Amino acid sequence: MVRNLVVFGGSSHPQLTENICTHLGIPASNIVLNKFANGETRVEIGDSVRDKDVYIVQSGGGKVNDHLMELLITLSACKTASARRVTAVLPLFPYSRQSDLPYNKVGAPLARMPAKLDGDQDYTFNSRPASPYPGGPESQGVNNGNGASSLQRKLNGLSLSKKSGPRRKDTLDSVQSDTGSAESYFEGETPNGASATSNPQPAAPPQMSVQKGYKQWVAQAGTLVADLLTCAGADHVITMDLHDPQYQGFFDIPVDNLYGRHMLKKYIQQQIIPKHGGPDNCVIVSPDAGGAKRATNIADALNTDFALIHKERRPTQVSDRQNATMLLVGEVRNRTAILVDDLADTSNTITRAAKLLKKEGAHTVYALVTHGVFSGDAVERINASALDKVITTNSVPQEEHLRGCPKLEVLEIGNVFAEAIRRVHHGESISVLFQYD
């Protein structure tokens, strides 16, 4: 029996909370979670948490925003109720795919120089702004906001200098540098024959356009969620397979990012390799460049070959992600291809990768993912795809997905989080949960 340990379960994954408490040998604590008529979240804690170690289990699948708000209110309630330490257990971290600004492979656009200054060259790496500087050319006809150009402002100053007298020569010299003939201005004419006393037509304002590749405003949701959890009272965060490991740097509190590849490696070693004639007949495949490190670690541990699918996106629109060219680097002909990834949301990546692998000669294609979100029509897409089997964990509820997808198999992760909670509670090291071998 573990003393002074309290585990609360959110509404996102009650079955996982029950599995964690079963491994710990303690009952789940009482908590009331519901909504008011206007949709506001209501949380009421039924057990005392004074001077206790509290763990709140809440995953990021399903109704992400409601579950996040529910977690924040529960964290604040436990902290207000004098809990000694409050830990947020997030098997799937919410908003972990929006950790930072989007990466633009094209880079910043280069500055275009005027043709008369740059000749036939269209671009330059000169970073100096196009503004007047000592010894440089004078700006030509820049509007001051009310339609008057620099030449017109000199004309206005010239008319004043005729009345004042002593400043006439200086003004004449200034105007002569622009026109070549100062006397014509005293006659009321400009070099193009127009009258200097007539009101000139205001110039059209310059057309401003947003440069391609830039966005007017991009919210940094990763930093925001980290600040919300910290301000709500979280002292510690336990999660698994962050989509972007840099997320840990947004926190000022400890973050333990557990690895789900241990279970995936064990499944491959015990279920796939013996069934298909040994490691020489299998190849670990990463569906994109971002997961190459994860896949190579598993391939090295299992002594199997490794292949990579290079995805080159050249979209016709910003939101168009379908017209990506996928190239296979490696040999999969007449072998079992095992796709390894951390998250499958719409399952577009793994289904397209499976189609490519079958086209290249792979006779069987497995997909192993840590977080099987399967939103939208992902289940139907998997059923109609070239995938022979999909293996995922229950970091999010999978009961509904299992009923609609005969290719799906689910691995239990409650024991991993239960062991992490036990070690953190007793002050033991959890590095054994990070080690791959």
C-alpha positions in Angstrom: 0.0 0.0 0.0 1.4 3.4 -1.1 0.9 6.1 1.5 0.1 9.7 1.0 -0.4 9.1 -2.7 -3.6 10.4 -4.4 -4.5 9.7 -8.1 -7.3 11.7 -9.8 -8.6 10.8 -13.2 -9.9 13.2 -15.7 -12.8 12.5 -18.1 -10.5 12.0 -21.1 -9.4 8.4 -20.3 -11.1 6.7 -17.3 -9.9 3.2 -18.3 -6.2 4.3 -18.2 -6.7 5.8 -14.8 -8.2 2.6 -13.5 -5.3 0.6 -15.0 -2.7 2.8 -13.3 -4.4 2.6 -9.9 -4.6 -1.2 -10.3 -0.9 -1.5 -10.8 -0.2 0.9 -7.9 -2.6 -1.0 -5.6 -4.7 2.0 -4.6 -8.2 3.1 -5.5 -8.8 6.1 -7.7 -9.8 9.2 -5.5 -13.2 10.8 -5.7 -13.7 13.7 -8.0 -16.8 15.2 -9.6 -16.4 16.4 -13.2 -19.4 17.9 -15.1 -20.5 21.0 -16.8 -22.9 23.8 -16.1 -25.8 24.6 -18.4 -23.7 27.3 -20.2 -20.9 24.9 -20.9 -18.5 25.9 -18.1 -16.4 23.1 -16.5 -17.1 22.2 -12.9 -14.6 20.3 -10.7 -15.2 19.2 -7.2 -12.6 17.1 -5.2 -14.1 14.6 -2.8 -11.0 13.4 -0.9 -8.6 15.3 1.3 -5.2 16.1 -0.4 -3.6 18.1 2.4 0.2 17.4 2.4 -0.2 14.6 -0.1 1.4 13.7 -3.4 -1.3 14.2 -6.0 -1.2 12.9 -9.6 -3.8 13.9 -12.2 -4.2 11.7 -15.2 -5.6 13.5 -18.3 -4.8 12.7 -21.9 -4.9 15.1 -24.8 -7.2 13.1 -27.1 -10.9 13.6 -27.9 -12.2 17.1 -26.8 -8.8 18.6 -26.3 -9.9 22.0 -25.1 -12.4 20.7 -22.6 -9.9 18.3 -21.2 -7.2 20.9 -20.9 -9.5 23.3 -19.1 -10.6 20.5 -16.8 -7.0 19.7 -16.0 -6.1 23.3 -15.2 -9.1 23.7 -12.8 -8.2 20.4 -11.1 -4.6 21.5 -10.7 -5.6 24.8 -9.1 -8.1 23.1 -6.8 -5.5 20.6 -5.5 -2.9 23.3 -5.0 -5.5 25.5 -3.2 -6.4 22.5 -1.0 -2.8 22.4 0.4 -1.4 19.5 -1.7 2.3 18.9 -1.1 3.0 18.3 -4.7 0.8 18.1 -7.8 1.9 16.2 -10.9 0.1 16.3 -14.3 0.2 12.9 -16.0 -0.4 13.5 -19.7 0.1 10.4 -21.8 -0.6 12.5 -24.9 0.4 16.1 -24.4 -2.2 18.5 -25.7 -1.0 21.0 -28.4 2.4 19.3 -28.6 2.2 19.6 -32.4 2.1 23.4 -32.2 5.2 23.9 -30.1 6.9 26.7 -32.2 6.6 28.8 -35.2 6.3 26.9 -38.5 9.6 26.2 -40.2 9.9 27.8 -43.6 12.4 25.9 -45.8 12.6 28.7 -48.3 13.9 31.2 -45.8 13.6 35.0 -45.8 13.0 36.6 -49.2 15.8 38.7 -50.6 15.4 42.5 -51.1 14.7 43.6 -54.6 16.7 46.5 -55.8 15.6 49.2 -58.3 16.6 48.3 -61.9 18.5 51.6 -62.5 20.7 50.9 -59.5 21.2 47.2 -59.9 21.2 46.8 -63.6 19.9 43.4 -64.8 20.2 41.8 -61.3 16.9 41.0 -59.7 18.1 40.3 -56.1 20.9 41.2 -53.8 22.2 40.1 -50.5 22.7 43.7 -49.4 20.8 44.1 -46.1 21.0 47.9 -46.1 17.5 49.5 -46.2 16.5 51.6 -49.2 16.8 54.9 -47.3 19.1 57.9 -47.6 22.5 57.7 -46.0 25.6 59.9 -45.9 27.3 60.0 -49.3 24.5 58.1 -50.9 21.8 59.1 -53.5 19.0 61.3 -52.3 15.5 59.7 -52.0 13.3 60.5 -55.0 9.8 61.7 -54.6 8.9 60.0 -51.3 5.4 61.0 -50.2 5.0 62.5 -46.7 1.5 61.2 -46.2 -0.5 64.1 -47.7 0.5 63.7 -51.3 3.3 66.3 -51.4 6.6 65.2 -52.8 10.1 66.4 -51.8 10.3 68.6 -54.9 7.0 70.3 -54.0 8.2 70.9 -50.4 11.3 72.7 -51.8 9.0 74.8 -54.0 7.0 75.8 -50.9 10.2 76.7 -49.1 11.3 78.7 -52.2 8.1 80.9 -52.1 8.8 81.7 -48.5 12.5 82.5 -49.2 11.4 85.2 -51.8 9.7 87.0 -49.0 12.5 86.6 -46.4 15.3 87.6 -48.8 18.6 86.3 -47.2 17.8 82.6 -47.6 17.0 83.0 -51.3 20.5 82.0 -52.6 20.5 78.8 -50.5 17.1 77.8 -51.7 17.9 78.6 -55.3 21.0 76.3 -55.1 18.9 73.5 -53.6 16.2 73.8 -56.3 18.8 74.1 -59.0 20.3 70.8 -58.1 16.9 69.2 -58.8 15.8 71.1 -61.8 18.8 72.8 -63.4 16.9 76.1 -63.8 15.9 78.1 -60.8 14.7 81.2 -62.6 11.8 79.4 -64.2 10.2 79.0 -60.8 10.1 82.7 -60.2 8.2 83.0 -63.5 5.6 80.5 -62.2 6.6 77.6 -64.4 8.0 74.2 -63.7 10.4 72.4 -66.1 7.5 70.3 -67.6 5.5 73.5 -68.3 3.0 73.2 -65.4 2.3 76.2 -63.2 4.1 76.1 -59.8 1.2 77.9 -58.1 -1.3 75.3 -59.2 -2.1 72.5 -56.7 -0.5 69.2 -57.9 -2.5 66.0 -58.0 -1.7 63.8 -55.0 0.2 60.7 -55.8 -1.4 57.3 -55.3 -0.4 55.6 -52.1 2.0 52.7 -52.6 0.3 49.2 -52.7 1.4 47.2 -49.7 1.4 43.4 -50.0 2.4 40.6 -47.6 5.5 38.8 -48.7 5.0 35.1 -49.6 6.1 32.8 -46.8 5.2 35.2 -44.0 2.2 35.2 -41.8 0.5 38.2 -40.2 0.2 36.5 -36.8 1.2 33.1 -35.5 0.3 32.0 -32.0 2.9 30.1 -30.0 0.5 27.6 -28.5 3.3 25.5 -27.0 4.6 28.2 -24.7 1.1 29.2 -23.8 0.1 25.7 -22.6 3.3 25.3 -20.6 2.7 28.7 -18.9 -1.0 27.7 -18.2 0.0 24.4 -16.5 2.7 26.1 -14.4 0.4 28.9 -13.3 -2.4 26.5 -12.5 -0.1 24.9 -9.9 1.6 21.9 -11.6 4.9 21.0 -9.9 5.9 18.2 -12.3 4.8 16.8 -15.7 5.0 13.2 -16.9 4.2 12.5 -20.5 5.2 10.1 -23.3 6.8 10.6 -26.7 6.4 14.3 -27.2 5.9 15.1 -30.8 8.6 17.8 -30.5 11.2 17.3 -27.8 11.9 21.0 -27.6 8.6 21.3 -25.7 10.4 20.4 -22.5 12.4 23.7 -22.7 9.2 25.7 -22.4 8.8 24.6 -18.7 10.4 25.9 -15.6 9.4 22.7 -13.8 10.6 19.1 -14.3 9.2 17.3 -17.3 9.7 13.5 -17.7 9.2 12.4 -21.3 8.8 8.7 -21.2 9.5 6.5 -24.3 6.9 4.4 -25.9 9.4 2.7 -28.2 10.3 0.1 -25.6 6.9 -1.5 -26.0 7.1 -1.2 -29.8 10.5 -2.8 -29.9 9.3 -5.6 -27.7 6.3 -6.2 -29.9 8.5 -6.3 -33.0 10.9 -8.7 -31.3 8.3 -11.1 -30.1 5.5 -10.9 -32.6 6.8 -9.8 -36.0 10.4 -11.0 -36.4 9.7 -14.7 -35.5 6.7 -14.7 -37.7 8.5 -13.5 -40.8 11.7 -15.5 -40.7 14.1 -13.5 -38.6 15.6 -9.9 -38.6 17.1 -10.3 -42.1 13.7 -10.5 -43.6 12.5 -7.3 -41.8 13.3 -3.6 -42.3 12.4 -0.7 -40.0 11.1 2.2 -42.0 10.7 5.8 -40.9 7.7 7.5 -42.7 9.5 10.9 -42.7 12.8 12.5 -41.8 11.7 13.7 -38.4 11.3 10.1 -37.1 14.6 8.8 -38.5 16.4 8.8 -35.1 13.6 6.9 -33.4 13.5 4.3 -36.2 17.3 3.8 -36.3 17.5 3.2 -32.6 15.0 0.4 -32.9 16.7 -1.0 -36.0 20.1 -1.0 -34.3 18.7 -2.7 -31.2 17.0 -5.4 -33.3 19.9 -5.8 -35.7 17.6 -5.1 -38.7 18.0 -2.9 -41.7 16.7 0.6 -41.9 14.9 2.5 -44.6 13.7 6.1 -44.9 10.8 7.7 -46.8 11.8 11.2 -47.9 8.8 13.5 -48.3 9.3 16.6 -50.4 6.3 18.9 -50.2 5.8 21.4 -53.0 2.2 22.6 -52.3 0.3 24.7 -54.7 -1.5 26.2 -51.7 -0.5 26.9 -48.1 -3.0 24.3 -46.8 -2.4 21.8 -49.6 -0.5 18.8 -48.1 -1.6 16.1 -50.5 0.8 16.8 -53.5 3.9 15.7 -51.7 6.5 13.6 -53.5 7.5 10.5 -51.5 10.8 8.8 -52.2 12.0 5.5 -50.6 15.7 5.3 -49.5 16.5 1.7 -48.8 15.6 -1.8 -50.0 12.2 -3.4 -49.0 11.6 -5.8 -51.9 10.3 -9.2 -50.7 10.7 -8.1 -47.1 8.4 -7.1 -44.2 8.3 -3.4 -43.8 7.7 -2.0 -40.3 6.7 1.7 -40.1 7.5 3.4 -36.8 6.1 6.8 -35.9 5.1 8.7 -32.7 1.7 9.9 -33.7 -1.0 9.1 -36.2 -3.8 11.7 -36.4 -5.4 11.6 -39.9 -3.2 8.6 -40.8 -2.4 10.2 -44.2 1.3 9.8 -43.7 1.4 6.1 -42.8 -1.2 5.1 -45.4 0.7 6.8 -48.2 3.9 5.3 -46.9 2.4 1.9 -47.0 1.2 2.4 -50.6 4.7 3.3 -51.6 6.3 0.3 -49.7 3.9 -2.1 -51.4 4.7 -0.5 -54.8 8.4 -1.0 -54.1 7.9 -4.8 -53.4 7.3 -5.2 -49.7 5.0 -8.2 -49.1 3.8 -7.1 -45.6 3.5 -3.7 -44.0 3.1 -3.0 -40.3 2.6 0.4 -38.7 3.6 0.9 -35.1 2.6 4.3 -33.5 2.7 5.5 -29.9 -0.3 7.8 -30.1 -3.2 6.6 -32.2 -5.5 9.6 -32.3 -7.2 8.5 -35.6 -9.4 11.6 -36.0 -11.8 12.3 -38.8 -12.0 9.4 -41.4 -8.6 7.9 -40.3 -10.2 4.5 -39.5 -11.8 4.3 -42.9 -8.5 5.3 -44.5 -6.6 2.6 -42.7 -9.2 -0.1 -43.6 -8.9 0.9 -47.3 -5.1 1.2 -47.3 -2.2 -1.2 -48.0 -1.5 -1.6 -44.3 -1.7 -5.1 -43.1 -1.8 -4.2 -39.4 -1.6 -1.1 -37.1 -0.3 -1.3 -33.6 -0.7 1.5 -31.1 -0.9 2.2 -27.4 -3.9 3.2 -25.3 -2.5 6.7 -24.6 -5.9 7.8 -25.9 -9.1 5.7 -25.7 -9.2 3.1 -28.5 -12.5 1.2 -27.8 -14.4 2.9 -30.6 -11.5 2.5 -33.0 -11.2 -1.2 -32.2 -14.8 -1.7 -33.2 -14.4 -0.1 -36.5 -10.9 -1.2 -37.5 -10.1 -5.0 -37.6 -6.4 -4.1 -38.5 -5.9 -2.4 -35.2 -4.1 -3.8 -32.1 -3.7 -1.9 -28.8 -0.8 -2.1 -26.3 -1.3 -1.3 -22.6 0.8 1.6 -21.2 -0.8 1.9 -17.8 2.0 -0.2 -16.2 4.6 2.2 -17.5 3.0 5.3 -16.1 2.2 3.4 -12.8 5.9 2.6 -12.4 6.9 6.2 -13.2 4.5 7.5 -10.6 5.7 5.0 -8.0 9.4 5.9 -8.6 8.7 9.7 -8.5 6.6 9.3 -5.3 9.4 7.4 -3.5 12.2 9.6 -4.8 13.7 6.9 -6.9 15.4 7.4 -10.2 13.3 6.8 -13.3 16.2 6.7 -15.7 15.6 3.0 -16.2 12.4 4.0 -18.0 14.4 6.2 -20.4 17.0 3.6 -21.3 16.3 1.9 -24.5 18.0 -1.5 -24.0 
